[in-house]
Amino acid sequence: MFEISLFGKLLSTFSHSYHLNNTVDRLHWNITTIVLILCVLFIGAEQQFGQPIQCMLPTHLDQNSWTDYGQYYCFTQNTYRLTDNQTLPSASNRAKLHLNVNYYQWVPFFLTIQALCFYIPGWLWMMLQRGCIFDMEAVVREAICLRTMFKFEGRITRLTNLVKYIASGLKMKMKMDRGRTECQMSRSASKFSTLQAKWCKHPLDKKNGISTALYLFSKLLNVINNIIQLYIIGRFIGFNNFPLTLTKMQFTSSYFPLITFCDMERQTLGKVEINTFQCVLMLNFINEKIFFMLWYWICLLFVLSLTDFIITLVQCLRPQCREALIKFYLQEGEFDDNYFLLLKDKRYLHIYIMEFLGLDGVLLLRFINNHAGIKVTRDITVGLWYCFRGFYQVIFYHSFIL
């Protein structure tokens, strides 16, 4: 019962879906991780409780006393396959011709490391984001709760509290950025301050972009992880020149042989007798199917992750994309005449999007839209617009004139 409970906790940990992601992220951080863990459990169970290898012993050996020992010996001491000419290789030529089959014992550990490599980017993103000024995950969860609320008064109260929480975090970030900018402007005469001022102009620093930078970094880790995974699969199995193209990839019996051989040394009357066993490595039948599917799955993930990284990078860093998105969210907001006219003022709208919301604010609204829907996202965007006008009307007029 303890093992079942531990297994359940392990699966729940890896299958727990956070809300600061998209479909491509979930394919990496959740789906692939769970599939790899299931493969680990299946292969591990076959190794420990099944018959991963069966060997045919020479006739002069007692089958009852030597069968189990011989099979365990061959499984732990590695086996080798035939040469390309279908002949038994000598001991000196096995390493030169790469005929040793010595990876199958380590497949569960290898797949476990792969699962961790897919899980770590998402875990790292969530842990680092929680250390920022406000927790985006908590905001998105609260927004999801708003989607299922139908009582008007309760929904308005909860929405107002959520908007105030988001606005307070954005306000704090903006004060920090503006204070840093003013300090740099006062020391702009020195060369060091000039370099500092140039750094301040970078959108990830001045435009509330720490969480955005972390999210983009996690997506970049997905791309890098896929490339490394394709490479280490080849190194693990034993490809000499591991190709990164699907057309050259061929899974043949050279890589996953079912029929292998094993030499066992046996001491008899002061001399060493070498017995050659012929073995059926049934575990390789399973390994072949797993690595075959895993290879093409990671190739697909690589294409998806690279495309997703480029699209997300453009959407987050290109100002026109952010402006178009926020304008779309504000289209159907219920404004009075004064606020509606201010919304038409390009100066205020630009400051609201670029400096108040910044990169992190727009990214947060994307997450809310993905998980809570467009209606909740528009309500929050409109609420933030009202907070922006109430908090920063005088400050922004003054800074814009200067």
C-alpha positions in Angstrom: 0.0 0.0 0.0 2.9 2.3 0.7 4.3 1.7 -2.8 1.0 2.4 -4.4 0.6 5.6 -2.3 4.1 6.7 -3.2 3.5 6.0 -6.9 0.2 8.0 -6.8 2.0 11.0 -5.2 4.7 10.8 -7.8 2.3 10.8 -10.7 0.2 13.6 -9.1 3.4 15.7 -8.8 4.3 15.4 -12.4 0.8 15.5 -13.8 -0.1 18.6 -11.7 -1.0 21.2 -14.3 0.0 24.8 -13.7 -1.8 27.6 -15.5 1.2 29.6 -16.6 1.7 27.7 -19.8 0.2 26.8 -23.1 -0.4 23.5 -25.0 3.1 23.1 -26.1 4.4 23.6 -22.6 2.1 21.0 -21.2 3.2 18.5 -23.9 6.8 18.9 -22.6 6.3 19.4 -18.8 3.3 17.1 -18.2 2.5 14.6 -21.0 6.0 13.6 -22.0 7.1 13.4 -18.4 4.2 11.1 -17.4 4.7 8.8 -20.5 8.4 8.4 -19.7 7.7 7.5 -16.1 5.2 4.9 -17.2 7.9 3.5 -19.6 10.3 3.4 -16.7 7.9 1.4 -14.5 7.1 -1.0 -17.3 10.7 -1.7 -18.2 11.8 -1.9 -14.6 9.0 -4.4 -13.8 10.0 -6.5 -16.8 13.7 -6.5 -15.6 12.9 -7.3 -12.0 9.9 -9.6 -12.2 9.8 -10.8 -15.8 12.3 -12.6 -18.0 14.3 -9.9 -19.8 16.8 -12.5 -21.2 16.7 -16.2 -22.0 19.8 -18.1 -22.8 20.5 -21.5 -24.4 23.4 -23.3 -22.6 25.9 -25.7 -24.0 24.7 -29.3 -23.7 27.6 -30.4 -21.4 26.3 -28.0 -18.7 23.6 -29.1 -16.3 20.5 -27.2 -17.3 18.9 -27.2 -13.9 21.9 -25.7 -12.0 23.4 -23.4 -14.6 20.4 -21.9 -16.4 19.4 -19.2 -13.9 23.0 -18.3 -13.1 24.0 -18.1 -16.8 21.0 -15.8 -17.6 21.7 -13.5 -14.7 25.4 -13.5 -15.6 24.7 -12.6 -19.3 22.2 -9.9 -18.3 24.6 -8.1 -15.9 27.9 -8.7 -17.8 26.5 -7.5 -21.2 26.2 -9.4 -24.5 27.3 -9.0 -28.0 25.8 -9.4 -31.4 27.0 -11.0 -34.7 29.1 -9.2 -37.1 27.7 -7.9 -40.4 28.9 -11.1 -42.0 26.9 -13.1 -39.4 29.9 -14.5 -37.7 30.9 -14.6 -34.1 33.5 -11.8 -33.3 36.6 -12.3 -31.3 36.9 -10.7 -27.9 39.4 -8.2 -29.3 37.2 -7.1 -32.2 34.0 -6.5 -30.3 34.9 -3.1 -29.0 36.5 -2.1 -32.4 33.4 -3.1 -34.3 31.0 -1.7 -31.7 29.3 -5.1 -31.3 28.8 -5.0 -27.5 25.2 -4.6 -26.4 25.6 -3.0 -23.0 22.8 -0.4 -22.6 19.7 -2.3 -21.9 20.4 -2.6 -18.1 20.4 1.2 -17.9 17.3 2.0 -19.9 15.1 2.7 -16.8 17.7 5.1 -15.4 18.2 6.8 -18.8 14.4 7.3 -19.2 14.2 8.7 -15.6 16.8 11.3 -16.4 14.9 12.1 -19.6 11.7 12.6 -17.6 13.5 15.0 -15.2 15.0 16.9 -18.2 11.5 17.5 -19.5 10.0 18.4 -16.1 12.7 20.8 -14.9 12.1 23.7 -17.3 8.5 24.0 -16.2 9.3 23.5 -12.5 12.1 26.1 -12.7 9.8 28.6 -14.3 7.1 28.2 -11.6 9.6 28.4 -8.7 11.4 31.5 -10.1 8.1 33.3 -11.0 6.8 32.8 -7.4 9.7 34.9 -6.3 8.6 37.9 -8.3 6.5 40.8 -7.0 3.2 39.1 -7.5 2.3 35.4 -8.1 0.8 35.0 -11.6 -0.3 31.5 -10.8 -2.5 32.7 -7.9 -4.0 35.4 -10.2 -4.9 33.0 -12.9 -6.5 30.5 -10.5 -8.6 33.3 -9.0 -9.6 34.4 -12.6 -10.7 30.8 -13.3 -12.9 30.9 -10.2 -14.5 34.1 -11.6 -15.5 32.3 -14.7 -17.8 30.0 -12.8 -19.4 32.6 -10.6 -22.9 33.7 -11.6 -24.0 35.9 -8.6 -23.4 39.5 -9.7 -22.6 41.0 -6.3 -20.1 38.3 -5.3 -18.5 38.3 -8.7 -18.0 42.1 -8.7 -16.4 42.0 -5.2 -14.1 39.2 -6.2 -13.2 40.9 -9.5 -12.5 44.2 -7.8 -10.1 42.6 -5.2 -8.3 40.7 -8.0 -7.8 43.9 -10.1 -6.5 45.8 -7.0 -4.0 43.0 -6.3 -2.7 43.0 -9.9 -2.6 46.8 -10.0 -0.7 47.0 -6.8 2.0 44.7 -8.2 2.2 46.7 -11.4 2.3 50.0 -9.5 5.2 48.8 -7.3 7.1 47.6 -10.4 6.5 50.9 -12.1 7.7 53.0 -9.1 10.9 50.9 -9.0 11.6 51.4 -12.7 10.9 55.1 -12.6 13.1 55.6 -9.6 15.9 53.7 -11.3 15.5 55.8 -14.4 15.5 59.1 -12.5 18.7 58.0 -10.7 20.4 57.2 -13.9 19.4 60.4 -15.6 20.9 62.4 -12.7 24.2 60.7 -13.3 24.1 60.6 -17.1 27.4 62.6 -17.3 29.6 59.7 -16.5 30.4 56.9 -18.9 29.2 54.3 -16.5 25.8 55.9 -16.1 25.5 56.2 -19.9 26.0 52.4 -20.2 23.5 52.0 -17.4 21.0 54.2 -19.1 21.3 52.1 -22.3 20.7 49.0 -20.2 17.6 50.7 -18.7 16.1 51.1 -22.1 16.1 47.4 -22.6 12.4 46.2 -22.5 13.1 43.4 -20.0 14.3 45.9 -17.4 12.2 49.0 -17.8 9.0 47.4 -19.0 8.2 45.0 -16.2 9.7 42.1 -18.0 11.3 39.8 -15.4 8.6 37.2 -15.5 8.5 37.4 -19.3 12.2 36.8 -19.5 11.9 33.8 -17.2 9.0 32.4 -19.3 10.9 32.8 -22.6 14.0 31.2 -20.9 11.9 28.2 -20.0 10.7 27.9 -23.6 14.3 28.2 -24.8 15.2 25.3 -22.4 12.5 23.2 -24.1 14.2 23.7 -27.5 17.7 23.0 -26.1 16.4 20.0 -24.2 14.9 18.5 -27.4 18.2 18.9 -29.3 20.2 17.3 -26.5 17.7 14.5 -26.1 18.0 13.5 -29.7 21.8 13.5 -29.4 22.1 11.5 -26.2 19.6 8.9 -27.4 22.1 8.2 -30.2 25.0 8.2 -27.9 23.2 5.9 -25.4 22.2 3.4 -28.0 25.6 3.5 -29.8 25.1 5.4 -33.1 28.5 6.4 -34.4 27.4 9.3 -36.5 24.0 10.1 -35.0 21.9 11.9 -37.7 19.4 14.6 -36.8 17.2 14.0 -39.8 14.3 11.6 -39.9 15.2 10.4 -43.4 18.5 8.9 -42.3 17.2 7.3 -39.1 16.8 3.5 -39.3 16.2 1.3 -36.4 17.6 -2.1 -37.4 18.7 -5.2 -35.6 22.2 -3.8 -35.3 20.9 -1.4 -32.6 18.2 -3.5 -31.0 19.3 -7.1 -31.6 17.0 -9.8 -30.3 19.6 -12.6 -30.7 22.8 -12.0 -28.8 25.7 -14.0 -27.4 27.5 -14.1 -24.1 30.8 -15.6 -23.0 30.9 -17.0 -19.4 34.2 -17.9 -17.8 34.0 -21.0 -15.5 36.7 -22.4 -13.3 37.2 -26.1 -13.7 40.0 -28.1 -12.1 42.5 -25.2 -12.1 41.8 -23.9 -15.6 39.4 -21.4 -17.1 36.7 -22.7 -19.4 34.9 -20.2 -21.6 31.3 -21.1 -22.5 29.4 -19.2 -25.2 25.6 -18.8 -24.7 23.1 -17.9 -27.3 20.5 -15.6 -25.8 17.2 -14.1 -26.7 17.0 -10.5 -25.4 13.3 -10.0 -25.3 13.8 -6.7 -23.4 15.2 -5.3 -26.7 11.8 -5.9 -28.4 10.3 -3.4 -25.9 13.2 -1.0 -26.0 13.1 -0.8 -29.8 9.4 0.2 -29.8 10.0 2.8 -27.0 13.0 4.4 -28.5 11.4 4.3 -32.0 8.4 6.2 -30.8 10.4 8.4 -28.5 12.7 9.5 -31.3 9.9 10.7 -33.6 8.0 12.2 -30.6 10.9 14.4 -29.6 11.4 15.4 -33.3 7.8 16.6 -33.2 8.3 18.3 -29.9 11.4 20.1 -31.3 9.5 21.5 -34.2 6.6 22.6 -32.0 8.9 24.1 -29.3 11.0 26.0 -31.8 7.9 27.4 -33.5 6.2 28.2 -30.2 9.4 30.0 -28.9 9.6 32.2 -31.9 5.9 33.1 -31.9 5.9 33.8 -28.1 9.1 35.9 -28.5 7.5 38.0 -31.2 4.2 38.4 -29.3 5.9 39.4 -26.1 8.6 41.7 -27.3 7.0 43.3 -30.4 5.1 46.5 -29.2 2.6 46.3 -32.1 1.5 42.8 -31.0 1.0 43.9 -27.4 -0.9 47.1 -28.4 -3.2 45.1 -30.8 -4.0 42.6 -28.0 -4.8 45.1 -25.3 -7.0 47.2 -27.8 -8.9 44.0 -28.5 -9.5 43.4 -24.8 -10.7 47.0 -24.3 -13.0 47.1 -27.3 -16.2 46.0 -25.5 -15.4 47.5 -22.1 -18.2 49.5 -20.4 -16.7 53.0 -20.0 -18.3 56.3 -19.2 -17.8 59.2 -21.6 -14.8 60.6 -19.8 -12.9 57.3 -19.7 -14.0 56.4 -23.3 -12.5 59.7 -24.6 -9.3 59.0 -22.6 -9.2 55.6 -24.2 -9.1 57.2 -27.6 -6.0 59.2 -26.5 -3.1 57.4 -28.0 -0.7 58.9 -25.4 -2.6 57.4 -22.5 -3.2 54.1 -24.2 0.5 53.8 -25.0 1.6 54.6 -21.5 -1.0 52.1 -20.1 0.2 49.3 -22.3 3.9 50.0 -22.4 4.7 51.3 -18.9 1.8 50.3 -16.6 1.1 46.8 -17.9 4.5 46.2 -19.4 5.7 42.9 -20.7 4.6 41.0 -17.5 1.1 42.5 -17.4 0.4 41.6 -21.0 1.8 38.1 -20.5 -0.5 37.7 -17.5 -3.5 38.7 -19.5 -2.6 36.1 -22.1 -2.5 33.4 -19.4 -5.9 34.6 -18.1 -7.4 34.5 -21.5 -6.0 31.0 -22.2 -7.5 29.5 -19.0 -10.3 31.8 -17.8 -11.7 33.0 -21.2 -12.1 36.3 -23.0 -14.9 37.6 -20.8 -12.9 37.5 -17.6 -9.8 38.8 -19.4 -11.7 41.8 -20.7 -13.2 42.6 -17.3 -9.8 42.5 -15.7 -8.3 44.6 -18.5 -11.0 47.3 -18.1 -10.6 47.2 -14.3 -6.8 47.8 -14.7 -7.5 50.7 -17.0 -9.6 52.4 -14.3 -6.9 51.7 -11.7 -4.3 53.1 -14.1 -6.3 56.3 -14.5 -6.9 56.7 -10.8 -3.3 56.0 -9.8 -1.3 57.7 -12.4 -3.2 60.6 -14.1 -1.0 63.4 -12.6 2.2 61.5 -12.7 1.9 60.4 -16.3 0.9 63.9 -17.5 3.9 65.3 -15.8 6.3 62.7 -17.2 4.9 62.9 -20.7 5.3 66.7 -20.8 8.9 66.5 -19.6 
